[in-house]
């Protein structure tokens, strides 16, 4: 499975794949309980994440069957201009769930900084099209960040809201370092760190 850096023209396809992968994720079902509404909104939210986050986006060569956002150390977590646009557009798209969405984002970021205050590679999101799962794509998508983490001798960090994901990440050397809710009334979350 060949993994390549995705370019902006591929971000819509990657967003659609992530939306399908996260359709039943506890964080998104907490935020958007209606399944039809999630199917409508998630592609837009993931595309927004690609634009706002200053992460490197990786995916499968050719058809995008999976995607991962890896944020390198030292890079600001967000791009300012797209973030300002997102702040203006998000209430129009999310309506009443805007404040819980922003609270979730703040809680995730606070948890990340708390468990890894020093330089680290951060997996800001990863997903594989449900029809393509269990073929090694997720493992391949982890590799760019894990390799960079090993070379720099710094930790790799991620957060998951799905307990079933823990064993997959543990197979790749991650360990749970904190468990809690994001935010306090939100979904359960596990912060995981892979030491160099």
C-alpha positions as CSV (number, residue, x, y, z in Angstrom):
1,X,0.0,0.0,0.0
2,X,1.6,3.2,-1.1
3,X,1.0,6.3,1.0
4,X,1.6,9.8,-0.5
5,X,1.2,13.4,0.6
6,X,-2.2,14.6,-0.6
7,X,-2.5,17.9,-2.3
8,X,-5.4,20.3,-2.1
9,X,-7.3,18.9,-5.1
10,X,-7.5,15.6,-3.3
11,X,-8.9,17.0,0.0
12,X,-12.6,16.7,-1.1
13,X,-12.1,13.0,-1.7
14,X,-10.2,12.6,1.6
15,X,-13.0,14.5,3.4
16,X,-15.6,12.2,2.0
17,X,-13.6,9.1,3.1
18,X,-13.2,10.4,6.6
19,X,-16.9,11.3,6.8
20,X,-17.8,7.7,6.0
21,X,-15.1,6.4,8.4
22,X,-16.4,8.6,11.3
23,X,-20.1,8.3,10.6
24,X,-20.7,6.2,13.8
25,X,-17.8,7.6,15.9
26,X,-18.9,8.5,19.5
27,X,-17.7,12.1,19.2
28,X,-19.7,12.8,16.1
29,X,-22.8,10.9,17.3
30,X,-22.7,12.9,20.5
31,X,-22.4,16.2,18.5
32,X,-24.8,15.2,15.7
33,X,-27.2,12.5,16.9
34,X,-29.2,12.4,13.7
35,X,-27.4,10.0,11.2
36,X,-28.7,11.9,8.1
37,X,-27.5,15.2,9.5
38,X,-24.0,13.6,10.2
39,X,-23.8,12.3,6.6
40,X,-24.6,15.8,5.4
41,X,-22.3,17.8,7.7
42,X,-19.2,15.5,8.2
43,X,-17.7,15.9,4.7
44,X,-17.8,19.7,5.2
45,X,-16.3,19.5,8.7
46,X,-13.5,17.3,7.6
47,X,-12.7,19.5,4.6
48,X,-12.8,22.5,7.0
49,X,-10.3,20.6,9.2
50,X,-7.9,20.1,6.2
51,X,-8.1,23.9,5.5
52,X,-7.7,25.0,9.1
53,X,-5.2,22.6,10.5
54,X,-1.6,23.2,9.5
55,X,-1.0,19.4,9.3
56,X,0.5,17.3,6.6
57,X,-2.2,15.2,4.9
58,X,-1.4,11.7,3.8
59,X,-3.5,9.2,1.8
60,X,-3.4,6.3,-0.5
61,X,-2.0,6.8,-4.0
62,X,-4.6,7.0,-6.7
63,X,-8.1,6.6,-5.3
64,X,-8.2,8.0,-1.7
65,X,-9.2,5.0,0.4
66,X,-7.9,6.5,3.7
67,X,-6.4,9.7,5.0
68,X,-4.4,10.9,8.0
69,X,-3.5,14.4,9.2
70,X,-0.1,14.5,11.0
71,X,0.9,17.8,12.7
72,X,4.7,18.2,13.1
73,X,6.2,19.7,16.1
74,X,6.9,23.4,16.1
75,X,4.2,24.2,13.5
76,X,1.2,26.2,14.7
77,X,-1.8,23.9,15.1
78,X,-4.0,26.1,12.8
79,X,-3.7,28.5,9.9
80,X,-5.0,31.9,10.9
81,X,-6.9,33.1,7.8
82,X,-8.8,29.8,7.2
83,X,-9.6,29.7,11.0
84,X,-11.2,33.1,10.9
85,X,-13.3,32.1,7.9
86,X,-14.3,28.9,9.7
87,X,-15.4,30.8,12.7
88,X,-17.7,32.9,10.6
89,X,-19.1,29.9,8.6
90,X,-19.4,27.2,11.3
91,X,-22.4,28.7,13.1
92,X,-24.2,28.9,9.8
93,X,-23.6,25.2,9.1
94,X,-23.8,23.8,12.6
95,X,-26.4,26.0,14.2
96,X,-27.2,25.0,17.8
97,X,-24.3,22.5,18.0
98,X,-21.7,25.2,17.3
99,X,-20.9,25.8,21.0
100,X,-20.6,22.0,21.8
101,X,-18.4,21.6,18.7
102,X,-16.1,24.4,19.8
103,X,-16.1,23.0,23.4
104,X,-15.1,19.6,22.0
105,X,-12.2,21.1,20.0
106,X,-10.9,23.0,23.0
107,X,-11.1,19.9,25.2
108,X,-9.2,17.8,22.7
109,X,-6.5,20.4,22.3
110,X,-6.2,20.9,26.1
111,X,-5.9,17.1,26.6
112,X,-3.2,16.9,23.9
113,X,-1.1,19.7,25.4
114,X,-1.6,18.2,28.9
115,X,-0.3,14.7,28.0
116,X,2.5,15.9,25.7
117,X,3.7,19.4,26.6
118,X,6.9,19.1,24.7
119,X,7.7,18.6,21.0
120,X,5.7,15.7,19.5
121,X,4.1,14.5,16.3
122,X,0.3,14.7,16.6
123,X,-2.1,12.5,14.7
124,X,-4.9,15.0,14.2
125,X,-7.2,12.5,12.5
126,X,-7.1,9.2,10.6
127,X,-9.7,7.2,8.8
128,X,-10.2,4.5,6.2
129,X,-13.2,4.0,4.0
130,X,-15.3,1.3,5.8
131,X,-15.4,-0.9,2.7
132,X,-11.5,-0.9,2.6
133,X,-10.8,-1.5,6.3
134,X,-8.7,-4.4,7.6
135,X,-6.4,-4.3,4.6
136,X,-3.4,-2.5,6.2
137,X,-4.3,1.0,5.0
138,X,-4.6,2.4,8.5
139,X,-1.2,1.0,9.5
140,X,0.3,2.5,6.4
141,X,-1.2,5.9,7.1
142,X,0.4,5.9,10.6
143,X,3.9,5.3,9.2
144,X,4.8,8.9,8.0
145,X,4.3,10.3,11.4
146,X,5.7,7.3,13.3
147,X,8.8,7.4,11.1
148,X,9.3,11.2,11.7
149,X,8.7,10.7,15.4
150,X,11.4,7.9,15.5
151,X,13.9,10.0,13.5
152,X,13.4,13.0,15.7
153,X,13.3,10.9,18.9
154,X,10.2,12.6,20.1
155,X,6.7,11.1,21.0
156,X,3.8,10.6,18.7
157,X,0.4,11.5,20.2
158,X,-3.2,10.8,19.3
159,X,-6.7,11.0,20.9
160,X,-9.5,8.5,20.1
161,X,-13.1,8.5,21.2
162,X,-13.6,4.9,20.2
163,X,-12.5,2.3,22.7
164,X,-12.4,-0.4,19.9
165,X,-9.5,1.6,18.4
166,X,-7.2,1.1,21.4
167,X,-5.9,-2.3,20.4
168,X,-5.1,-1.1,16.9
169,X,-3.0,1.8,18.2
170,X,-1.4,-0.4,20.9
171,X,-0.2,-2.8,18.2
172,X,1.7,0.3,16.8
173,X,3.4,1.1,20.2
174,X,0.9,3.6,21.6
175,X,-0.1,3.5,25.2
176,X,-3.1,5.1,27.0
177,X,-1.8,7.9,29.2
178,X,-5.1,9.6,30.1
179,X,-8.8,8.9,29.9
180,X,-11.6,11.3,30.4
181,X,-14.5,13.2,28.7
182,X,-14.1,15.8,26.0
183,X,-15.6,18.1,27.2
184,X,-16.9,17.1,30.7
185,X,-20.4,16.3,29.3
186,X,-19.0,15.0,26.1
187,X,-17.8,11.7,24.7
188,X,-15.2,9.5,26.4
189,X,-11.7,10.0,25.1
190,X,-8.4,8.2,25.4
191,X,-5.1,10.1,24.9
192,X,-2.4,7.8,23.7
193,X,1.4,8.4,23.4
194,X,4.0,6.4,21.6
195,X,7.5,7.1,23.1
196,X,10.5,7.1,20.8
